[in-house]
Amino acid sequence: MFAPSQYIFPNPNEADPDGEGFICIGADLAPSTLFEAYTHGLFPWFSERDPICWWSPEPRCIIQPENYKPSKSLLRNMKKYNYKITINQAFETVIRSCSLPRRYADETWISEDIIQAYCQMFDAGYGYSIEVWDETNLIGGLYGITIGQGCFGESMFSTQTDVSKMAFYTLMLIGKQHRLPWIDCQLVNDHLLSLGASTISRQSYLNSLQNVLKAPSIDWKKYQEGVFSSKEIAKNNSLLIE
């Protein structure tokens, strides 16, 4: 654990009564600052040349692991290709892969400063990643922040069909095993909705967040030394832990 943050974030509802999502500007990306932000329902989102901006959307996009259902086409591909899936074994590589330009956008909000900040969070025990491999090649994955039973998704990437969805499915299984009420998806978009995400009011999210943060932490060590088979995950709808 690190020293308390020198910054105090405002109440999102008081700072943004109109529900536009933007809360404040400034501060830094130190682990203590990020920890303070996430525990108050905020996250950073800004372009590389802009000052640091903090957001708390209204409404909030979440997904409930208990209600997640993988598509038949995803399960077919997981069985067909039988990729390897690991957890917390290549965090920096995943976030750097997520930072690469997409075909639908020239820029990314995942700057070098963001990469370094989130790698520090991971080193401090507050980050997670899920990786999908074709032999020794990393072909997809996702990363996020974890505090208590709070699981906050940040970004995902894929170089092959459905691979980011395989990582997402794995995250849903972890969430289900730990009985997480939700995984935070932050901003709503059509892709997340297609995966089963929904929205709740910001106030409902903030109320739930306080309970989630007090719950026992997810036991990531239970998973991170294993290598999982996408075929077996699809077949058993679970992560088989020996």
Backbone hydrogen bonds in HBPLUS format (Angstrom, degrees):
<---DONOR---> <-ACCEPTOR-->    atom                        ^
c    i                          cat <-CA-CA->   ^        H-A-AA   ^      H-
h    n   atom  resd res      DA  || num        DHA   H-A  angle D-A-AA Bond
n    s   type  num  typ     dist DA aas  dist angle  dist       angle   num
A0014-GLU N   A0011-ASN O   3.08 MM   3  5.36 124.4  2.40 105.5 119.6     1
A0015-ALA N   A0011-ASN O   2.90 MM   4  6.08 161.7  1.93 163.3 169.4     2
A0016-ASP N   A0012-PRO O   2.88 MM   4  5.75 138.2  2.06 141.2 151.3     3
A0019-GLY N   A0016-ASP O   3.09 MM   3  5.51 164.3  2.11 115.1 120.1     4
A0056-SER N   A0021-GLY O   2.79 MM  35  5.00 161.4  1.82 148.8 155.2     5
A0023-ILE N   A0054-TRP O   2.92 MM  31  5.65 167.3  1.93 158.8 157.6     6
A0054-TRP N   A0024-CYS O   2.95 MM  30  5.38 164.7  1.97 159.9 157.1     7
A0026-GLY N   A0052-ILE O   2.85 MM  26  5.22 163.4  1.88 151.4 155.9     8
A0033-THR N   A0030-ALA O   2.91 MM   3  5.19 124.3  2.23 107.1 121.9     9
A0034-LEU N   A0030-ALA O   2.98 MM   4  6.32 162.6  2.01 162.1 167.3    10
A0035-PHE N   A0031-PRO O   2.87 MM   4  6.01 161.1  1.90 150.6 156.2    11
A0036-GLU N   A0032-SER O   3.05 MM   4  6.15 159.4  2.09 138.0 143.5    12
A0037-ALA N   A0033-THR O   2.90 MM   4  6.15 158.4  1.95 150.3 156.4    13
A0038-TYR N   A0034-LEU O   2.93 MM   4  6.15 175.3  1.93 160.7 160.4    14
A0039-THR N   A0035-PHE O   3.08 MM   4  6.18 159.7  2.12 150.8 156.3    15
A0040-HIS N   A0037-ALA O   2.99 MM   3  5.24 152.0  2.07 106.4 115.4    16
A0042-LEU N   A0037-ALA O   2.87 MM   5  4.88 167.1  1.89 139.9 136.2    17
A0041-GLY N   A0038-TYR O   3.17 MM   3  5.07 165.4  2.19 105.8 106.7    18
A0043-PHE N   A0055-TRP O   3.05 MM  12  5.49 139.5  2.22 140.1 152.2    19
A0055-TRP N   A0043-PHE O   2.90 MM  12  5.49 164.6  1.93 154.1 158.0    20
A0045-TRP N   A0053-CYS O   2.99 MM   8  5.71 155.7  2.05 147.8 153.4    21
A0050-ASP N   A0047-SER O   3.01 MM   3  5.31 162.3  2.04 115.5 121.1    22
A0060-ARG N   A0200-ILE O   2.78 MM 140  5.41 162.7  1.81 170.3 171.0    23
A0200-ILE N   A0060-ARG O   2.94 MM 140  5.41 150.7  2.02 148.1 157.5    24
A0061-CYS N   A0186-GLN O   3.05 MM 125  5.02 162.0  2.08 134.1 134.4    25
A0185-CYS N   A0061-CYS O   2.81 MM 124  5.13 154.1  1.88 142.1 144.2    26
A0062-ILE N   A0198-SER O   2.90 MM 136  5.62 162.8  1.93 155.2 161.0    27
A0198-SER N   A0062-ILE O   2.82 MM 136  5.62 164.3  1.84 167.8 173.0    28
A0063-ILE N   A0183-ILE O   3.03 MM 120  5.36 143.5  2.17 140.8 152.0    29
A0183-ILE N   A0063-ILE O   2.81 MM 120  5.36 142.8  1.95 146.0 158.2    30
A0067-ASN N   A0064-GLN O   2.91 MM   3  5.54 144.1  2.04 119.3 129.0    31
A0068-TYR N   A0065-PRO O   3.19 MM   3  5.16 156.7  2.24 102.3 109.4    32
A0075-LEU N   A0071-SER O   3.15 MM   4  6.47 164.4  2.17 151.5 154.9    33
A0076-ARG N   A0072-LYS O   2.96 MM   4  6.18 153.0  2.03 145.3 153.0    34
A0077-ASN N   A0073-SER O   3.08 MM   4  6.30 159.9  2.12 145.5 149.9    35
A0078-MET N   A0074-LEU O   2.93 MM   4  6.20 154.5  2.00 152.5 160.1    36
A0079-LYS N   A0075-LEU O   3.06 MM   4  6.26 152.8  2.14 145.5 151.9    37
A0080-LYS N   A0076-ARG O   2.83 MM   4  5.97 150.3  1.91 146.3 156.0    38
A0081-TYR N   A0077-ASN O   2.99 MM   4  5.98 175.0  1.99 151.0 151.6    39
A0082-ASN N   A0078-MET O   3.17 MM   4  5.56 143.4  2.31 126.1 136.2    40
A0230-SER N   A0083-TYR O   2.91 MM 147  5.32 164.1  1.93 164.6 164.8    41
A0084-LYS N   A0133-TRP O   3.04 MM  49  5.02 156.5  2.09 147.0 149.1    42
A0133-TRP N   A0084-LYS O   2.74 MM  49  5.02 166.8  1.76 153.7 157.4    43
A0085-ILE N   A0228-PHE O   2.78 MM 143  4.93 152.5  1.86 143.7 149.1    44
A0228-PHE N   A0085-ILE O   2.83 MM 143  4.93 174.1  1.84 154.3 153.1    45
A0086-THR N   A0131-GLU O   2.94 MM  45  5.13 154.9  2.00 138.2 146.5    46
A0131-GLU N   A0086-THR O   2.85 MM  45  5.13 165.2  1.87 141.4 146.5    47
A0088-ASN N   A0129-SER O   2.77 MM  41  4.82 160.1  1.81 135.5 142.4    48
A0094-VAL N   A0090-ALA O   2.96 MM   4  6.17 155.7  2.02 156.1 163.4    49
A0095-ILE N   A0091-PHE O   3.00 MM   4  6.33 167.9  2.01 163.2 164.7    50
A0096-ARG N   A0092-GLU O   2.97 MM   4  6.08 156.6  2.02 147.2 154.0    51
A0097-SER N   A0093-THR O   2.95 MM   4  6.07 147.1  2.06 139.5 148.7    52
A0098-CYS N   A0094-VAL O   2.87 MM   4  6.17 150.1  1.96 150.7 159.8    53
A0099-SER N   A0095-ILE O   3.06 MM   4  6.24 129.2  2.33 134.4 147.0    54
A0100-LEU N   A0097-SER O   3.33 MM   3  5.53 158.1  2.38 103.7 109.9    55
A0105-ALA N   A0102-ARG O   3.18 MM   3  5.21 167.5  2.19 106.3 110.0    56
A0111-SER N   A0109-TRP O   3.05 MM   2  5.76 123.1  2.39 108.6  92.7    57
A0115-ILE N   A0111-SER O   2.96 MM   4  6.28 160.9  1.99 151.1 156.6    58
A0116-GLN N   A0112-GLU O   2.96 MM   4  6.17 168.0  1.98 152.1 154.3    59
A0117-ALA N   A0113-ASP O   2.98 MM   4  6.11 158.4  2.03 144.9 151.4    60
A0118-TYR N   A0114-ILE O   2.92 MM   4  6.09 166.4  1.94 158.0 160.5    61
A0119-CYS N   A0115-ILE O   2.96 MM   4  6.08 148.3  2.07 146.8 156.0    62
A0120-GLN N   A0116-GLN O   3.07 MM   4  6.28 147.5  2.18 141.0 149.1    63
A0121-MET N   A0117-ALA O   3.06 MM   4  6.43 146.5  2.18 138.9 148.4    64
A0122-PHE N   A0118-TYR O   2.92 MM   4  6.17 152.7  2.00 142.4 149.4    65
A0123-ASP N   A0119-CYS O   2.91 MM   4  6.18 159.2  1.96 146.8 152.2    66
A0124-ALA N   A0120-GLN O   3.01 MM   4  6.19 137.8  2.19 139.1 150.2    67
A0124-ALA N   A0121-MET O   3.19 MM   3  5.05 126.2  2.50  90.5 104.5    68
A0126-TYR N   A0121-MET O   2.78 MM   5  5.12 161.2  1.81 154.5 148.7    69
A0125-GLY N   A0122-PHE O   2.94 MM   3  5.09 158.6  1.99 106.9 113.6    70
A0146-THR N   A0126-TYR O   3.13 MM  20  5.04 157.2  2.18 109.1 114.9    71
A0128-TYR N   A0144-GLY O   3.06 MM  16  5.50 151.2  2.15 139.5 139.7    72
A0144-GLY N   A0128-TYR O   3.01 MM  16  5.50 148.8  2.11 150.5 152.1    73
A0130-ILE N   A0142-LEU O   2.96 MM  12  5.44 157.5  2.01 147.8 152.1    74
A0142-LEU N   A0130-ILE O   3.03 MM  12  5.44 145.5  2.15 143.3 153.0    75
A0132-VAL N   A0140-GLY O   2.86 MM   8  5.12 151.3  1.94 153.1 145.2    76
A0139-ILE N   A0132-VAL O   2.90 MM   7  5.86 159.6  1.95 155.0 161.8    77
A0134-ASP N   A0137-ASN O   2.85 MM   3  5.17 159.7  1.90 151.7 156.1    78
A0137-ASN N   A0134-ASP O   3.06 MM   3  5.17 166.7  2.08 125.1 125.3    79
A0159-THR N   A0139-ILE O   2.81 MM  20  5.24 150.8  1.90 164.1 155.9    80
A0141-GLY N   A0157-PHE O   3.08 MM  16  5.62 156.2  2.14 145.7 144.6    81
A0157-PHE N   A0141-GLY O   2.90 MM  16  5.62 154.8  1.97 156.4 161.1    82
A0143-TYR N   A0155-SER O   3.10 MM  12  5.98 149.8  2.19 164.8 170.9    83
A0154-GLU N   A0143-TYR O   3.06 MM  11  5.92 152.7  2.14 153.3 149.8    84
A0145-ILE N   A0152-PHE O   2.88 MM   7  5.05 150.5  1.96 144.9 151.6    85
A0152-PHE N   A0145-ILE O   2.79 MM   7  5.05 173.1  1.80 164.0 164.5    86
A0147-ILE N   A0150-GLY O   2.96 MM   3  5.00 151.9  2.04 135.0 144.1    87
A0150-GLY N   A0147-ILE O   2.68 MM   3  5.00 150.1  1.77 138.4 140.9    88
A0149-GLN N   A0212-VAL O   3.18 MM  63  5.24 164.3  2.20 142.8 141.9    89
A0184-ASP N   A0151-CYS O   2.93 MM  33  6.25 149.2  2.03 159.1 164.1    90
A0153-GLY N   A0184-ASP O   2.85 MM  31  5.77 159.6  1.89 154.4 159.6    91
A0163-VAL N   A0160-GLN O   3.29 MM   3  5.73 170.1  2.30 130.1 130.7    92
A0166-MET N   A0162-ASP O   3.00 MM   4  6.35 135.5  2.21 143.1 155.6    93
A0166-MET N   A0163-VAL O   3.04 MM   3  5.00 126.5  2.33  93.5 107.8    94
A0167-ALA N   A0163-VAL O   3.19 MM   4  6.61 152.6  2.27 148.4 154.3    95
A0168-PHE N   A0164-SER O   2.93 MM   4  6.18 153.2  2.00 141.9 150.2    96
A0169-TYR N   A0165-LYS O   2.80 MM   4  5.98 155.4  1.86 144.6 150.7    97
A0170-THR N   A0166-MET O   3.04 MM   4  6.27 154.2  2.11 142.5 149.2    98
A0171-LEU N   A0167-ALA O   2.99 MM   4  6.33 153.3  2.06 146.7 153.7    99
A0172-MET N   A0168-PHE O   2.94 MM   4  6.29 150.1  2.03 146.9 155.5   100
A0173-LEU N   A0169-TYR O   3.01 MM   4  6.36 148.2  2.12 146.3 154.6   101
A0174-ILE N   A0170-THR O   3.07 MM   4  6.43 153.9  2.14 148.6 155.4   102
A0175-GLY N   A0171-LEU O   2.91 MM   4  6.16 160.5  1.94 149.9 155.6   103
A0176-LYS N   A0172-MET O   2.83 MM   4  6.06 148.4  1.93 143.3 152.3   104
A0177-GLN N   A0173-LEU O   2.91 MM   4  6.10 160.1  1.95 147.7 152.7   105
A0178-HIS N   A0174-ILE O   3.05 MM   4  6.27 144.6  2.18 145.4 154.4   106
A0180-LEU N   A0175-GLY O   2.85 MM   5  5.11 169.6  1.87 152.7 154.3   107
A0179-ARG N   A0176-LYS O   3.07 MM   3  4.81 158.2  2.12  99.7 105.8   108
A0187-LEU N   A0185-CYS O   2.91 MM   2  6.09 104.5  2.50 118.5 104.9   109
A0193-LEU N   A0189-ASN O   3.05 MM   4  6.32 161.5  2.09 154.9 160.7   110
A0194-SER N   A0190-ASP O   2.91 MM   4  6.10 145.6  2.03 143.4 152.4   111
A0195-LEU N   A0192-LEU O   3.00 MM   3  5.09 137.8  2.18  98.2 110.7   112
A0197-ALA N   A0192-LEU O   3.06 MM   5  5.46 162.6  2.09 141.4 138.3   113
A0196-GLY N   A0193-LEU O   3.06 MM   3  5.14 156.9  2.12 102.0 109.2   114
A0205-TYR N   A0201-SER O   3.00 MM   4  6.29 156.8  2.06 151.1 157.9   115
A0206-LEU N   A0202-ARG O   2.88 MM   4  6.15 163.0  1.91 155.0 159.0   116
A0207-ASN N   A0203-GLN O   2.94 MM   4  6.11 156.5  2.00 147.8 154.1   117
A0208-SER N   A0204-SER O   3.01 MM   4  6.16 163.5  2.04 147.4 151.7   118
A0209-LEU N   A0205-TYR O   2.79 MM   4  5.92 152.0  1.87 150.3 159.3   119
A0211-ASN N   A0208-SER O   3.09 MM   3  5.39 123.2  2.43 104.4 118.1   120
A0212-VAL N   A0208-SER O   3.00 MM   4  6.28 160.1  2.04 155.7 162.1   121
A0213-LEU N   A0209-LEU O   2.93 MM   4  6.10 158.5  1.98 157.2 161.6   122
A0214-LYS N   A0211-ASN O   3.25 MM   3  5.38 134.3  2.47  98.0 109.7   123
A0215-ALA N   A0212-VAL O   3.19 MM   3  5.36 150.9  2.28 103.3 111.9   124
A0220-TRP N   A0218-ILE O   3.06 MM   2  5.74 125.1  2.37 107.3  91.8   125
A0222-LYS N   A0219-ASP O   3.16 MM   3  5.63 150.2  2.25 108.3 116.7   126
A0223-TYR N   A0220-TRP O   2.91 MM   3  5.54 154.8  1.97 116.8 124.0   127
A0224-GLN N   A0220-TRP O   3.08 MM   4  6.19 153.1  2.15 152.4 160.8   128
A0226-GLY N   A0223-TYR O   2.99 MM   3  5.61 163.9  2.02 123.2 128.4   129
A0233-ILE N   A0229-SER O   2.93 MM   4  6.20 158.7  1.97 155.7 162.2   130
A0234-ALA N   A0230-SER O   2.99 MM   4  6.11 164.8  2.01 146.2 150.0   131
A0235-LYS N   A0231-LYS O   2.93 MM   4  6.08 150.8  2.02 142.8 151.7   132
A0236-ASN N   A0232-GLU O   2.90 MM   4  5.94 158.3  1.95 148.8 153.1   133
A0237-ASN N   A0233-ILE O   2.73 MM   4  5.30 133.1  1.95 144.7 154.0   134
